[in-house]
Amino acid sequence: MGIEDKLPQGILLTTVEGVFGWMRQASFWPATMGLACCAIEMMAFGTPRFDAGRWGQEVFRASPRQADVMIVSGRVSQKMAPIIRKVYDQMPNPKWVIAMGACASSGGLFNNYAVVQGADHIVPVDIYIPGCPPRPDMLIDAMFKLRKGPVMHDPIGRHRQDLEERAEAAALAAPAVSEMKGLMR
């Protein structure tokens, strides 16, 4: 027996965060980081055959200040790592990252000094897409999973500040790597 029982029929109840999440999921603007062969599959994602425009994702942004999703596709070299981090830092909040392909997810078959073993060493990755190279429909599936997961339920305002403060406090409370070396014997 609450206020929702006394409302007339046809009234919809939700939160401001729910409305913002619903609006955000309908318009992704990806920033492209096409670094290798997976970039061809990412480009095919925007072609008429796969038609990402049906879901409001056809506008690939060259400017990070207009993008909210970064798609890292291909192997990440040590020279490109600071550039990827700079582009990520220039994106406005909230922002999400998709690692597309085996090389962006884990370094792929390039286990050497020149290739970073996964984009998650540089930026926080939300969705990993496996494959070498992954198909454009796998990217479509990842976009839908991102829409229904973190994007739809991302907090705003004071709730977001509280979440970031808790994450920072947890990171500061974590033991340093030098302290952990004594535990790894």
C-alpha atoms as an extended CHARMM CRD file, in Angstrom:
* protein
*
       185  EXT
         1         1  MET       CA              0.0000000000        0.0000000000        0.0000000000  PROA      1               0.0000000000
         2         2  GLY       CA              2.1090000000        2.8880000000       -1.2780000000  PROA      2               0.0000000000
         3         3  ILE       CA              1.7930000000        5.9740000000       -3.3930000000  PROA      3               0.0000000000
         4         4  GLU       CA              1.9890000000        3.8940000000       -6.5740000000  PROA      4               0.0000000000
         5         5  ASP       CA             -1.3440000000        2.2770000000       -5.6590000000  PROA      5               0.0000000000
         6         6  LYS       CA             -3.0710000000        5.6640000000       -5.5030000000  PROA      6               0.0000000000
         7         7  LEU       CA             -1.8600000000        6.9060000000       -8.9310000000  PROA      7               0.0000000000
         8         8  PRO       CA             -4.2850000000        6.8120000000      -11.8600000000  PROA      8               0.0000000000
         9         9  GLN       CA             -3.7870000000        4.2030000000      -14.6060000000  PROA      9               0.0000000000
        10        10  GLY       CA             -1.2370000000        5.0840000000      -17.3040000000  PROA      10              0.0000000000
        11        11  ILE       CA              1.2640000000        6.7930000000      -14.9730000000  PROA      11              0.0000000000
        12        12  LEU       CA              4.8150000000        5.4930000000      -15.3290000000  PROA      12              0.0000000000
        13        13  LEU       CA              7.2310000000        5.5850000000      -12.3860000000  PROA      13              0.0000000000
        14        14  THR       CA             11.0070000000        5.5580000000      -12.7780000000  PROA      14              0.0000000000
        15        15  THR       CA             14.1330000000        7.3230000000      -11.5790000000  PROA      15              0.0000000000
        16        16  VAL       CA             16.0830000000       10.0920000000      -13.2670000000  PROA      16              0.0000000000
        17        17  GLU       CA             18.9950000000        7.6580000000      -13.5960000000  PROA      17              0.0000000000
        18        18  GLY       CA             16.6910000000        5.2010000000      -15.3700000000  PROA      18              0.0000000000
        19        19  VAL       CA             15.5770000000        7.8450000000      -17.8730000000  PROA      19              0.0000000000
        20        20  PHE       CA             19.1700000000        8.9380000000      -18.5130000000  PROA      20              0.0000000000
        21        21  GLY       CA             20.2770000000        5.3100000000      -18.9870000000  PROA      21              0.0000000000
        22        22  TRP       CA             17.4270000000        4.6740000000      -21.3980000000  PROA      22              0.0000000000
        23        23  MET       CA             18.3810000000        7.7640000000      -23.4390000000  PROA      23              0.0000000000
        24        24  ARG       CA             22.1040000000        6.9690000000      -23.3650000000  PROA      24              0.0000000000
        25        25  GLN       CA             21.6440000000        3.4280000000      -24.6490000000  PROA      25              0.0000000000
        26        26  ALA       CA             19.9110000000        4.6960000000      -27.7830000000  PROA      26              0.0000000000
        27        27  SER       CA             22.8150000000        6.8060000000      -29.0360000000  PROA      27              0.0000000000
        28        28  PHE       CA             26.3700000000        5.5110000000      -28.8680000000  PROA      28              0.0000000000
        29        29  TRP       CA             29.0190000000        7.5960000000      -30.5690000000  PROA      29              0.0000000000
        30        30  PRO       CA             32.1430000000        5.4370000000      -30.8400000000  PROA      30              0.0000000000
        31        31  ALA       CA             35.6820000000        6.7950000000      -30.9790000000  PROA      31              0.0000000000
        32        32  THR       CA             37.7120000000        4.6110000000      -33.2750000000  PROA      32              0.0000000000
        33        33  MET       CA             41.1140000000        3.2160000000      -32.4400000000  PROA      33              0.0000000000
        34        34  GLY       CA             41.6400000000        1.0660000000      -35.5250000000  PROA      34              0.0000000000
        35        35  LEU       CA             45.1740000000       -0.2020000000      -35.0110000000  PROA      35              0.0000000000
        36        36  ALA       CA             45.4040000000       -3.3170000000      -37.1910000000  PROA      36              0.0000000000
        37        37  CYS       CA             43.4020000000       -5.8670000000      -39.1790000000  PROA      37              0.0000000000
        38        38  CYS       CA             40.4360000000       -5.8310000000      -36.7720000000  PROA      38              0.0000000000
        39        39  ALA       CA             39.7950000000       -2.2540000000      -37.8750000000  PROA      39              0.0000000000
        40        40  ILE       CA             38.5470000000       -3.5610000000      -41.2470000000  PROA      40              0.0000000000
        41        41  GLU       CA             35.8510000000       -5.5530000000      -39.4340000000  PROA      41              0.0000000000
        42        42  MET       CA             35.0310000000       -2.4940000000      -37.3200000000  PROA      42              0.0000000000
        43        43  MET       CA             34.6070000000       -0.4430000000      -40.5050000000  PROA      43              0.0000000000
        44        44  ALA       CA             32.3190000000       -3.1330000000      -41.9110000000  PROA      44              0.0000000000
        45        45  PHE       CA             30.1520000000       -2.6430000000      -38.8070000000  PROA      45              0.0000000000
        46        46  GLY       CA             29.0940000000        0.7350000000      -40.2250000000  PROA      46              0.0000000000
        47        47  THR       CA             28.3920000000       -0.4520000000      -43.7840000000  PROA      47              0.0000000000
        48        48  PRO       CA             24.8670000000       -1.0490000000      -45.1440000000  PROA      48              0.0000000000
        49        49  ARG       CA             25.1660000000       -4.8240000000      -44.7520000000  PROA      49              0.0000000000
        50        50  PHE       CA             25.4360000000       -4.6320000000      -40.9570000000  PROA      50              0.0000000000
        51        51  ASP       CA             23.8940000000       -1.1410000000      -40.6650000000  PROA      51              0.0000000000
        52        52  ALA       CA             24.8250000000        0.0660000000      -37.2080000000  PROA      52              0.0000000000
        53        53  GLY       CA             22.6680000000        3.1070000000      -37.8940000000  PROA      53              0.0000000000
        54        54  ARG       CA             19.5790000000        1.1190000000      -36.9770000000  PROA      54              0.0000000000
        55        55  TRP       CA             20.6570000000        1.3560000000      -33.3410000000  PROA      55              0.0000000000
        56        56  GLY       CA             22.0230000000        4.8990000000      -33.3300000000  PROA      56              0.0000000000
        57        57  GLN       CA             25.6900000000        3.8880000000      -33.5960000000  PROA      57              0.0000000000
        58        58  GLU       CA             26.6310000000        4.8810000000      -37.1240000000  PROA      58              0.0000000000
        59        59  VAL       CA             28.4110000000        8.0950000000      -36.2070000000  PROA      59              0.0000000000
        60        60  PHE       CA             32.0820000000        7.2520000000      -35.6420000000  PROA      60              0.0000000000
        61        61  ARG       CA             33.7530000000       10.2410000000      -34.0410000000  PROA      61              0.0000000000
        62        62  ALA       CA             37.2960000000       11.3350000000      -34.7970000000  PROA      62              0.0000000000
        63        63  SER       CA             37.2110000000       13.7220000000      -31.8420000000  PROA      63              0.0000000000
        64        64  PRO       CA             37.3510000000       12.0370000000      -28.4280000000  PROA      64              0.0000000000
        65        65  ARG       CA             35.3910000000       14.9040000000      -26.8870000000  PROA      65              0.0000000000
        66        66  GLN       CA             32.2980000000       13.8270000000      -28.8230000000  PROA      66              0.0000000000
        67        67  ALA       CA             32.5470000000       10.0890000000      -28.1850000000  PROA      67              0.0000000000
        68        68  ASP       CA             31.3540000000        7.9160000000      -25.3410000000  PROA      68              0.0000000000
        69        69  VAL       CA             32.5590000000        4.4550000000      -26.4560000000  PROA      69              0.0000000000
        70        70  MET       CA             36.1260000000        3.6340000000      -27.4780000000  PROA      70              0.0000000000
        71        71  ILE       CA             36.5600000000        0.5810000000      -29.6890000000  PROA      71              0.0000000000
        72        72  VAL       CA             40.1790000000       -0.5890000000      -29.4950000000  PROA      72              0.0000000000
        73        73  SER       CA             40.5500000000       -2.9010000000      -32.4820000000  PROA      73              0.0000000000
        74        74  GLY       CA             43.8290000000       -4.6050000000      -33.2090000000  PROA      74              0.0000000000
        75        75  ARG       CA             47.1800000000       -5.0270000000      -31.5240000000  PROA      75              0.0000000000
        76        76  VAL       CA             48.3630000000       -2.2270000000      -29.2650000000  PROA      76              0.0000000000
        77        77  SER       CA             52.0480000000       -1.4100000000      -29.6290000000  PROA      77              0.0000000000
        78        78  GLN       CA             54.0900000000        0.1730000000      -26.8450000000  PROA      78              0.0000000000
        79        79  LYS       CA             54.2960000000        3.3780000000      -28.9100000000  PROA      79              0.0000000000
        80        80  MET       CA             50.5080000000        3.6150000000      -29.2790000000  PROA      80              0.0000000000
        81        81  ALA       CA             49.7410000000        2.9500000000      -25.6050000000  PROA      81              0.0000000000
        82        82  PRO       CA             50.2050000000        6.5530000000      -24.3830000000  PROA      82              0.0000000000
        83        83  ILE       CA             48.1610000000        7.8630000000      -27.3120000000  PROA      83              0.0000000000
        84        84  ILE       CA             45.2760000000        5.4970000000      -26.5220000000  PROA      84              0.0000000000
        85        85  ARG       CA             45.3980000000        6.6050000000      -22.8840000000  PROA      85              0.0000000000
        86        86  LYS       CA             45.3940000000       10.2750000000      -23.9200000000  PROA      86              0.0000000000
        87        87  VAL       CA             42.3610000000        9.7820000000      -26.1810000000  PROA      87              0.0000000000
        88        88  TYR       CA             40.5860000000        7.9050000000      -23.3680000000  PROA      88              0.0000000000
        89        89  ASP       CA             41.3260000000       10.7010000000      -20.8920000000  PROA      89              0.0000000000
        90        90  GLN       CA             39.9230000000       13.2890000000      -23.3240000000  PROA      90              0.0000000000
        91        91  MET       CA             36.5840000000       11.4750000000      -23.6120000000  PROA      91              0.0000000000
        92        92  PRO       CA             33.8200000000       12.8990000000      -21.3950000000  PROA      92              0.0000000000
        93        93  ASN       CA             32.2610000000       10.8300000000      -18.6210000000  PROA      93              0.0000000000
        94        94  PRO       CA             30.5200000000        8.4080000000      -18.7200000000  PROA      94              0.0000000000
        95        95  LYS       CA             32.7090000000        6.4440000000      -21.1190000000  PROA      95              0.0000000000
        96        96  TRP       CA             33.1030000000        2.7890000000      -22.0010000000  PROA      96              0.0000000000
        97        97  VAL       CA             35.7580000000        0.7010000000      -23.7990000000  PROA      97              0.0000000000
        98        98  ILE       CA             35.4230000000       -2.3440000000      -26.0440000000  PROA      98              0.0000000000
        99        99  ALA       CA             38.5390000000       -4.4400000000      -26.7750000000  PROA      99              0.0000000000
       100       100  MET       CA             37.9350000000       -5.9420000000      -30.2040000000  PROA      100             0.0000000000
       101       101  GLY       CA             39.9250000000       -9.0050000000      -31.2160000000  PROA      101             0.0000000000
       102       102  ALA       CA             42.4150000000      -11.3260000000      -29.5960000000  PROA      102             0.0000000000
       103       103  CYS       CA             45.2650000000       -8.8140000000      -29.8590000000  PROA      103             0.0000000000
       104       104  ALA       CA             43.3830000000       -5.9890000000      -28.1300000000  PROA      104             0.0000000000
       105       105  SER       CA             42.0590000000       -8.4020000000      -25.4980000000  PROA      105             0.0000000000
       106       106  SER       CA             45.2130000000      -10.3230000000      -24.6060000000  PROA      106             0.0000000000
       107       107  GLY       CA             48.0270000000       -9.4770000000      -27.0030000000  PROA      107             0.0000000000
       108       108  GLY       CA             47.0460000000      -12.2990000000      -29.3660000000  PROA      108             0.0000000000
       109       109  LEU       CA             49.8590000000      -14.2610000000      -30.9000000000  PROA      109             0.0000000000
       110       110  PHE       CA             52.2990000000      -11.3590000000      -30.4440000000  PROA      110             0.0000000000
       111       111  ASN       CA             54.0010000000      -12.2140000000      -27.1700000000  PROA      111             0.0000000000
       112       112  ASN       CA             56.9680000000       -9.8770000000      -27.4710000000  PROA      112             0.0000000000
       113       113  TYR       CA             58.3820000000       -6.6390000000      -26.0940000000  PROA      113             0.0000000000
       114       114  ALA       CA             56.7240000000       -4.3690000000      -28.6880000000  PROA      114             0.0000000000
       115       115  VAL       CA             53.0720000000       -5.3210000000      -28.1180000000  PROA      115             0.0000000000
       116       116  VAL       CA             51.0360000000       -4.5710000000      -24.9960000000  PROA      116             0.0000000000
       117       117  GLN       CA             49.4210000000       -7.7720000000      -23.7300000000  PROA      117             0.0000000000
       118       118  GLY       CA             45.8750000000       -6.4360000000      -23.6830000000  PROA      118             0.0000000000
       119       119  ALA       CA             44.2630000000       -3.0000000000      -23.7950000000  PROA      119             0.0000000000
       120       120  ASP       CA             43.2400000000       -3.4220000000      -20.1580000000  PROA      120             0.0000000000
       121       121  HSD       CA             46.8360000000       -2.5780000000      -19.2070000000  PROA      121             0.0000000000
       122       122  ILE       CA             46.1670000000        0.9500000000      -20.5060000000  PROA      122             0.0000000000
       123       123  VAL       CA             42.4450000000        1.6780000000      -20.1220000000  PROA      123             0.0000000000
       124       124  PRO       CA             39.6400000000       -0.0510000000      -18.2020000000  PROA      124             0.0000000000
       125       125  VAL       CA             37.8820000000       -2.4050000000      -20.6250000000  PROA      125             0.0000000000
       126       126  ASP       CA             34.1540000000       -3.1040000000      -20.2660000000  PROA      126             0.0000000000
       127       127  ILE       CA             33.5920000000       -5.6810000000      -23.0420000000  PROA      127             0.0000000000
       128       128  TYR       CA             36.0430000000       -8.1240000000      -24.6450000000  PROA      128             0.0000000000
       129       129  ILE       CA             35.3550000000       -9.4780000000      -28.1410000000  PROA      129             0.0000000000
       130       130  PRO       CA             37.3220000000      -12.6560000000      -28.9690000000  PROA      130             0.0000000000
       131       131  GLY       CA             38.4230000000      -13.7770000000      -32.3990000000  PROA      131             0.0000000000
       132       132  CYS       CA             41.0670000000      -13.1410000000      -34.9930000000  PROA      132             0.0000000000
       133       133  PRO       CA             39.5260000000      -11.1550000000      -36.5720000000  PROA      133             0.0000000000
       134       134  PRO       CA             36.0990000000      -10.9540000000      -34.9480000000  PROA      134             0.0000000000
       135       135  ARG       CA             33.0980000000      -10.5700000000      -37.2180000000  PROA      135             0.0000000000
       136       136  PRO       CA             31.1150000000       -7.3060000000      -37.3400000000  PROA      136             0.0000000000
       137       137  ASP       CA             28.0820000000       -9.0970000000      -35.9090000000  PROA      137             0.0000000000
       138       138  MET       CA             30.1770000000       -9.9000000000      -32.8260000000  PROA      138             0.0000000000
       139       139  LEU       CA             30.7100000000       -6.1470000000      -32.4160000000  PROA      139             0.0000000000
       140       140  ILE       CA             26.9580000000       -5.6170000000      -32.7670000000  PROA      140             0.0000000000
       141       141  ASP       CA             26.4010000000       -8.2040000000      -30.0110000000  PROA      141             0.0000000000
       142       142  ALA       CA             28.9870000000       -6.4800000000      -27.7940000000  PROA      142             0.0000000000
       143       143  MET       CA             27.2450000000       -3.1370000000      -28.3130000000  PROA      143             0.0000000000
       144       144  PHE       CA             23.9200000000       -4.6590000000      -27.2500000000  PROA      144             0.0000000000
       145       145  LYS       CA             25.5120000000       -6.2180000000      -24.1480000000  PROA      145             0.0000000000
       146       146  LEU       CA             27.1000000000       -2.8750000000      -23.2940000000  PROA      146             0.0000000000
       147       147  ARG       CA             23.7530000000       -1.1250000000      -23.7510000000  PROA      147             0.0000000000
       148       148  LYS       CA             21.8570000000       -3.4710000000      -21.4520000000  PROA      148             0.0000000000
       149       149  GLY       CA             24.6140000000       -3.6790000000      -18.8360000000  PROA      149             0.0000000000
       150       150  PRO       CA             26.8010000000       -0.7930000000      -17.7360000000  PROA      150             0.0000000000
       151       151  VAL       CA             25.1790000000        1.9090000000      -19.8760000000  PROA      151             0.0000000000
       152       152  MET       CA             21.6230000000        1.3400000000      -18.7450000000  PROA      152             0.0000000000
       153       153  HSD       CA             22.5160000000        1.1560000000      -15.0510000000  PROA      153             0.0000000000
       154       154  ASP       CA             25.2760000000        3.7910000000      -14.8470000000  PROA      154             0.0000000000
       155       155  PRO       CA             24.7210000000        6.1550000000      -11.9050000000  PROA      155             0.0000000000
       156       156  ILE       CA             24.6750000000        9.9360000000      -12.3290000000  PROA      156             0.0000000000
       157       157  GLY       CA             25.2220000000       12.9490000000      -10.1100000000  PROA      157             0.0000000000
       158       158  ARG       CA             25.9520000000       12.3560000000       -6.4400000000  PROA      158             0.0000000000
       159       159  HSD       CA             25.5750000000        8.5800000000       -6.8180000000  PROA      159             0.0000000000
       160       160  ARG       CA             28.4010000000        8.5780000000       -9.3790000000  PROA      160             0.0000000000
       161       161  GLN       CA             30.6340000000       10.6780000000       -7.1020000000  PROA      161             0.0000000000
       162       162  ASP       CA             30.0530000000        8.2530000000       -4.2260000000  PROA      162             0.0000000000
       163       163  LEU       CA             30.9010000000        5.3050000000       -6.4690000000  PROA      163             0.0000000000
       164       164  GLU       CA             34.1390000000        6.9690000000       -7.6670000000  PROA      164             0.0000000000
       165       165  GLU       CA             35.1470000000        7.8820000000       -4.1040000000  PROA      165             0.0000000000
       166       166  ARG       CA             34.6300000000        4.2860000000       -2.9310000000  PROA      166             0.0000000000
       167       167  ALA       CA             36.6490000000        2.9530000000       -5.8790000000  PROA      167             0.0000000000
       168       168  GLU       CA             39.4870000000        5.3750000000       -5.1510000000  PROA      168             0.0000000000
       169       169  ALA       CA             39.4840000000        4.4730000000       -1.4470000000  PROA      169             0.0000000000
       170       170  ALA       CA             39.6080000000        0.7630000000       -2.3380000000  PROA      170             0.0000000000
       171       171  ALA       CA             42.4980000000        1.3770000000       -4.7370000000  PROA      171             0.0000000000
       172       172  LEU       CA             44.4280000000        3.2830000000       -2.0790000000  PROA      172             0.0000000000
       173       173  ALA       CA             43.7750000000        0.5620000000        0.5020000000  PROA      173             0.0000000000
       174       174  ALA       CA             45.0590000000       -2.1890000000       -1.8080000000  PROA      174             0.0000000000
       175       175  PRO       CA             48.5970000000       -3.3950000000       -1.0720000000  PROA      175             0.0000000000
       176       176  ALA       CA             51.3640000000       -2.1010000000       -3.3120000000  PROA      176             0.0000000000
       177       177  VAL       CA             52.9920000000       -4.4610000000       -5.7880000000  PROA      177             0.0000000000
       178       178  SER       CA             56.2490000000       -4.3330000000       -3.8010000000  PROA      178             0.0000000000
       179       179  GLU       CA             54.3670000000       -5.5730000000       -0.7050000000  PROA      179             0.0000000000
       180       180  MET       CA             52.7360000000       -8.3840000000       -2.6990000000  PROA      180             0.0000000000
       181       181  LYS       CA             56.0760000000       -9.7950000000       -3.9170000000  PROA      181             0.0000000000
       182       182  GLY       CA             56.7620000000      -11.1770000000       -0.4540000000  PROA      182             0.0000000000
       183       183  LEU       CA             53.4430000000      -13.0430000000       -0.5650000000  PROA      183             0.0000000000
       184       184  MET       CA             54.1440000000      -14.7390000000       -3.9080000000  PROA      184             0.0000000000
       185       185  ARG       CA             56.5980000000      -17.3760000000       -2.8260000000  PROA      185             0.0000000000
